[in-house]
């Protein structure tokens, strides 16, 4: 027997002896009170004392049983090593286990890294019992049930096709059962974020007394409707057949990219709205939002009275940036836009890579300007740009030299060479 196993066995025996000793002491006290008398012959005070001692014995026996069961469910170091060799497939399992697991407390083995990843393999059938940590990632393994015998704050079991259900009453920060055999909700759950992407669920739960989930991801599912009373911080329904966002709907983050949504309700109360790849054509007048992504949508015109911190209209047919647009960060990569606006005090970051812009005019004042993929022919000296993205391979040596001189003069801060946009544009 190894020293570690001996110590564990000794601690286990000592704990068991403590319970047995307390139970024996309580039984002795009962015998002393009772003597040779029957229970019915005792007075009320004696009977109450015996009943109290009997309850104490029952409680101690339950604790003893629970501790025994808990000890049996916790792996010792040698069991971890066997698992690493036989299931994870490590050639040097002992070294790998000692690198990944902290055994300083033999009854509380703990993952050393916040993100404990089990290498994806169909030979992995189990997660070590009693293992503790922050995030467990057993992705593309062959677990047949959701791992409940380990204690992690978040559990990610993506791609484990044999897992068919989420146990009831779980309390976790994050649970990801995407692309598993899970196709129904648990009766009760408490979770900051639940991901069930690729399942066949076809509705969004609304009973918050039992389904206490803040952010729900149902991408590539059979969901077609968003209930008016769906109360979540975040919903992600990409690649679904959802067509309508309810009127007067409030939510912090809503992701409906690649869905069938065509209209943004003007009264929608949302901080982040993602509708990339949809048939949305219009941003409502006066619409306010912290972040709106409509890349690869049907939008052609930006209404000037919107107030959006970050607006993404990449790969749309938008041709002009309206005067006075209240937008801090505007992305129009791969669009027909051919002019950089001057005098807009709201826009701080402007992304126009792969657009038709050929001139950087006088008066440009930006924290960031991205024009990689643009064949710039003119570049004014009257500029103040904090960060400039360009592709020096598609502009003349003269223009590039001028840009470098402006940087030296303090009119341009950091220069980032962007070759990727041009390659994507001309692929």
C-alpha positions in Angstrom: 0.0 0.0 0.0 1.4 3.4 -0.9 1.8 6.1 1.8 -1.0 8.2 0.3 -3.4 5.2 0.3 -2.3 4.4 3.9 -3.0 8.0 5.0 -6.4 8.0 3.3 -7.3 4.7 4.8 -6.2 5.9 8.3 -8.3 9.1 8.0 -11.3 7.2 6.8 -11.0 4.7 9.8 -10.6 7.6 12.3 -13.6 9.4 11.0 -15.6 6.2 11.1 -14.4 5.4 14.7 -15.5 8.9 15.8 -19.0 8.3 14.6 -19.1 4.8 16.2 -17.8 6.2 19.5 -20.5 8.9 19.6 -23.2 6.4 18.7 -21.9 4.0 21.4 -21.8 6.8 24.0 -25.4 7.8 23.2 -26.5 4.2 23.5 -24.8 3.9 26.9 -26.6 6.9 28.1 -29.9 5.4 26.9 -29.1 2.2 28.8 -28.2 4.1 31.9 -31.6 6.0 31.9 -33.6 2.9 31.1 -32.0 0.4 33.3 -34.1 -2.7 33.5 -37.4 -0.9 32.9 -39.6 -1.0 29.9 -40.1 2.3 28.0 -43.7 2.7 29.2 -42.5 2.6 32.8 -40.3 5.7 32.4 -41.5 9.2 33.4 -42.1 11.9 30.8 -38.6 13.5 31.3 -36.8 10.2 30.9 -38.8 9.3 27.8 -38.0 12.7 26.2 -34.3 12.2 27.0 -34.2 8.8 25.4 -36.1 10.0 22.3 -33.6 12.9 21.9 -30.6 10.5 22.2 -32.2 8.1 19.6 -32.6 11.0 17.2 -28.9 11.9 17.7 -28.0 8.2 16.9 -30.1 8.3 13.7 -28.4 11.6 12.6 -24.9 10.2 13.3 -25.7 7.0 11.4 -26.9 9.1 8.4 -23.8 11.2 8.5 -21.7 8.0 8.7 -23.4 6.6 5.7 -23.1 9.8 3.6 -19.4 10.1 4.4 -18.8 6.5 3.5 -20.7 7.0 0.2 -18.8 10.2 -0.4 -15.4 8.5 0.2 -16.4 5.7 -2.2 -17.2 8.2 -5.0 -13.9 10.1 -4.7 -11.0 8.8 -6.7 -7.5 8.5 -5.3 -4.4 9.4 -7.3 -3.8 5.9 -8.7 -7.3 5.8 -10.1 -6.7 9.1 -11.9 -3.5 7.7 -13.4 -5.3 4.6 -14.6 -8.0 6.8 -16.2 -5.5 9.0 -17.9 -3.8 5.9 -19.4 -6.8 3.8 -20.3 -9.3 6.4 -21.4 -7.5 9.7 -22.1 -4.7 7.7 -23.9 -1.7 9.4 -22.3 1.6 7.5 -22.7 2.9 9.1 -19.5 -0.3 9.3 -17.5 1.4 10.0 -14.1 3.2 13.1 -15.4 0.0 14.3 -17.1 -2.1 13.8 -14.0 0.4 15.5 -11.7 0.5 18.5 -14.1 -3.3 18.7 -14.2 -4.6 17.7 -10.7 -3.7 19.0 -7.2 -3.8 16.2 -4.7 -2.6 18.2 -1.7 -6.0 17.3 -0.1 -6.5 13.6 -1.0 -10.2 13.8 -0.4 -10.6 17.0 -2.5 -8.7 16.5 -5.7 -8.8 19.7 -7.6 -8.0 20.8 -11.2 -4.9 23.1 -11.2 -6.1 25.1 -14.2 -9.3 27.1 -14.3 -10.1 25.5 -17.6 -9.8 21.7 -17.2 -9.9 20.2 -20.7 -10.2 16.5 -21.3 -8.7 15.7 -24.7 -11.6 14.8 -27.1 -11.6 11.0 -27.6 -14.3 8.4 -27.9 -12.4 6.3 -25.5 -13.2 8.8 -22.7 -16.3 7.3 -20.9 -16.1 9.0 -17.5 -15.1 12.2 -15.6 -13.3 11.4 -12.4 -15.6 11.3 -9.4 -15.1 14.0 -6.8 -12.9 16.2 -9.0 -13.4 19.9 -8.3 -12.6 23.0 -10.4 -14.0 26.0 -12.2 -14.6 24.9 -15.9 -14.8 21.3 -17.1 -14.6 20.8 -20.9 -15.2 17.2 -22.0 -15.8 18.0 -25.6 -16.3 15.3 -28.3 -15.8 12.5 -25.7 -18.2 9.5 -25.3 -19.8 10.2 -21.9 -23.1 8.4 -21.6 -24.5 10.6 -18.8 -24.1 14.2 -17.7 -21.3 14.3 -15.2 -22.9 15.0 -11.8 -20.3 13.2 -9.6 -17.8 16.0 -10.0 -17.9 19.6 -8.7 -17.3 22.2 -11.4 -18.8 25.7 -11.6 -19.3 25.2 -15.4 -19.6 22.0 -17.4 -19.1 21.8 -21.2 -19.9 18.5 -22.8 -20.4 19.5 -26.4 -20.5 16.6 -28.9 -21.1 13.8 -26.4 -23.9 12.2 -28.4 -24.9 9.6 -25.8 -25.8 12.2 -23.2 -29.6 12.5 -23.5 -30.7 14.6 -20.5 -29.7 17.4 -18.1 -30.3 16.3 -14.5 -32.9 18.3 -12.5 -31.9 20.9 -9.9 -28.4 21.7 -11.2 -26.9 25.0 -10.2 -24.0 26.0 -12.5 -22.6 29.1 -14.0 -22.5 27.7 -17.5 -23.8 24.4 -19.1 -23.1 23.5 -22.7 -24.9 20.4 -24.1 -24.7 21.6 -27.7 -24.7 18.8 -30.3 -25.5 16.1 -27.8 -28.5 13.8 -27.5 -30.2 16.3 -25.2 -33.5 17.4 -26.8 -35.6 18.5 -23.8 -35.3 20.9 -20.9 -34.8 19.8 -17.2 -37.8 20.3 -14.9 -35.7 22.7 -12.8 -32.4 24.4 -13.3 -30.4 27.4 -12.1 -27.8 28.6 -14.5 -26.2 31.8 -15.8 -25.9 30.5 -19.3 -27.3 27.4 -20.9 -26.3 26.3 -24.4 -28.4 23.7 -26.3 -27.4 24.5 -29.8 -28.3 21.9 -32.4 -31.0 20.3 -30.3 -34.6 19.7 -31.4 -36.2 21.8 -28.8 -38.9 23.9 -30.3 -39.9 26.4 -27.7 -38.5 28.9 -25.2 -39.4 28.3 -21.5 -41.1 31.1 -19.7 -41.6 29.7 -16.1 -38.8 31.5 -14.2 -39.8 29.8 -11.0 -38.2 26.5 -12.1 -36.2 27.5 -15.2 -33.8 30.1 -13.7 -31.5 30.7 -16.7 -30.2 34.2 -17.5 -28.8 33.6 -21.0 -30.2 30.9 -23.3 -28.5 29.8 -26.6 -30.7 27.8 -29.0 -28.9 28.2 -32.3 -29.8 25.7 -35.0 -32.9 24.5 -33.1 -36.5 24.1 -34.1 -37.6 27.3 -32.3 -39.8 29.5 -34.4 -41.3 32.0 -31.9 -40.1 34.3 -29.2 -42.8 34.6 -26.4 -43.7 38.1 -25.4 -43.0 37.1 -21.7 -39.6 35.5 -22.4 -37.6 37.0 -19.5 -33.9 36.6 -20.2 -30.7 38.7 -20.2 -29.7 37.1 -23.5 -31.2 35.0 -26.2 -29.3 33.5 -29.2 -31.4 32.0 -32.0 -29.1 32.1 -35.0 -29.9 29.8 -37.9 -33.5 29.4 -36.8 -36.9 30.0 -38.5 -37.8 32.9 -36.1 -39.5 35.6 -38.2 -40.8 38.1 -35.7 -39.4 40.0 -32.7 -42.3 40.8 -30.4 -43.5 44.4 -29.9 -42.4 46.2 -26.7 -39.9 43.4 -26.1 -37.0 44.1 -23.6 -33.8 42.1 -23.5 -30.1 42.9 -23.0 -28.6 40.8 -25.8 -30.6 39.3 -28.7 -28.8 37.4 -31.5 -31.0 36.5 -34.5 -28.3 36.4 -37.2 -29.1 34.1 -40.1 -32.7 33.9 -38.9 -35.8 34.9 -41.0 -36.4 38.2 -39.2 -37.1 41.1 -41.7 -38.2 43.9 -39.4 -36.8 45.6 -36.3 -39.6 46.8 -34.1 -39.2 50.5 -33.4 -40.1 50.0 -29.7 -37.5 47.2 -29.1 -35.5 47.8 -25.9 -32.2 46.0 -26.5 -28.6 46.8 -25.7 -27.1 44.4 -28.2 -28.9 43.3 -31.4 -27.4 41.0 -33.9 -29.1 40.5 -37.2 -26.3 39.7 -39.6 -27.3 37.7 -42.7 -31.0 38.5 -42.4 -33.4 40.2 -44.8 -33.7 43.4 -42.6 -33.9 46.4 -44.9 -34.4 49.3 -42.6 -33.1 50.6 -39.3 -36.2 52.3 -37.6 -36.1 56.1 -37.3 -34.8 57.2 -33.8 -33.6 53.7 -33.0 -31.3 53.5 -30.0 -29.0 50.6 -29.2 -25.5 50.1 -27.8 -24.5 47.6 -30.5 -26.2 46.7 -33.7 -24.8 44.3 -36.3 -26.4 44.1 -39.7 -23.6 42.8 -41.8 -24.6 41.0 -45.0 -28.2 42.2 -44.5 -30.5 44.0 -47.0 -29.9 47.5 -45.5 -29.0 50.1 -48.1 -29.5 53.4 -46.3 -28.5 54.7 -42.8 -31.2 56.9 -41.2 -29.4 59.9 -39.7 -31.5 60.1 -36.5 -30.4 56.8 -34.9 -28.2 56.7 -31.9 -26.0 53.6 -31.8 -22.6 53.2 -30.1 -21.3 50.4 -32.5 -23.0 49.9 -35.9 -21.8 47.0 -38.2 -23.0 47.2 -41.8 -20.2 45.2 -43.4 -20.9 43.7 -46.8 -24.2 45.7 -47.3 -25.2 48.0 -50.1 -24.9 51.2 -48.0 -23.3 53.9 -50.1 -23.2 57.0 -47.9 -22.6 57.9 -44.3 -25.2 60.6 -43.4 -24.1 63.9 -41.9 -24.6 64.1 -38.1 -24.8 60.4 -37.6 -24.7 59.7 -33.9 -22.5 56.6 -33.9 -19.2 56.2 -32.0 -17.9 53.2 -34.0 -19.0 52.5 -37.6 -18.0 49.5 -39.6 -18.7 49.5 -43.4 -16.1 47.1 -44.6 -16.7 45.6 -48.1 -19.3 48.3 -49.0 -19.7 50.7 -51.9 -19.0 53.7 -49.6 -16.5 56.0 -51.4 -16.2 59.0 -49.1 -14.8 59.5 -45.6 -17.0 62.0 -43.7 -15.4 65.1 -42.3 -16.8 67.1 -39.4 -18.8 64.4 -37.6 -17.8 64.8 -34.0 -19.6 61.6 -33.0 -17.7 59.0 -35.1 -14.4 58.0 -33.4 -13.7 54.7 -35.1 -14.4 54.2 -38.8 -13.8 50.9 -40.6 -13.9 51.0 -44.4 -11.6 48.1 -45.5 -12.4 46.8 -48.9 -14.7 49.8 -49.7 -14.4 52.2 -52.6 -12.6 54.9 -50.7 -9.6 56.3 -52.5 -9.0 59.5 -50.7 -8.3 60.6 -47.1 -9.5 64.2 -47.1 -8.4 67.2 -45.0 -10.1 67.5 -41.6 -10.3 63.8 -40.8 -10.2 63.4 -37.0 -10.5 59.8 -35.8 -9.3 57.5 -33.1 -9.1 54.6 -35.6 -9.4 54.5 -39.4 -9.3 51.1 -41.2 -8.8 51.3 -44.9 -6.9 48.1 -45.6 -7.9 46.8 -49.1 -8.5 50.4 -50.3 -6.4 51.6 -53.1 -5.7 55.1 -51.6 -4.6 57.7 -54.2 -4.8 60.8 -52.1 -3.9 61.4 -48.4 -4.2 64.9 -46.9 -1.6 66.2 -44.4 -4.4 67.8 -42.4 -5.4 64.7 -40.4 -5.3 63.4 -36.9 -5.6 59.6 -36.7 -4.8 57.5 -33.7 -4.6 54.1 -35.4 -4.4 53.6 -39.1 -5.0 50.3 -40.9 -3.6 50.2 -44.5 -2.2 47.8 -47.1 1.1 49.2 -48.3 1.2 46.7 -51.1 -1.7 48.3 -53.0 -0.8 52.0 -52.6 2.0 53.9 -54.2 5.4 54.3 -52.6 4.7 58.0 -52.6 1.5 57.7 -50.6 3.0 55.2 -48.2 6.0 57.5 -47.7 3.7 60.4 -46.9 1.9 58.3 -44.4 5.1 57.4 -42.7 6.1 61.1 -42.6 2.8 62.0 -41.0 3.3 59.4 -38.4 6.7 60.8 -37.6 5.1 64.3 -37.3 2.7 62.9 -34.8 -0.4 63.2 -37.0 -0.8 59.4 -37.2 -0.3 57.1 -34.2 0.1 53.4 -34.8 0.1 52.0 -38.3 -1.2 48.4 -38.8 -0.6 46.7 -42.0 -3.8 45.0 -43.1 -3.3 42.5 -46.0 -6.1 40.1 -45.1 -9.0 42.4 -46.3 -7.5 42.9 -49.8 -7.0 39.1 -50.1 -10.6 38.4 -49.1 -11.9 41.1 -51.4 -10.1 39.7 -54.4 -10.4 36.1 -53.6 
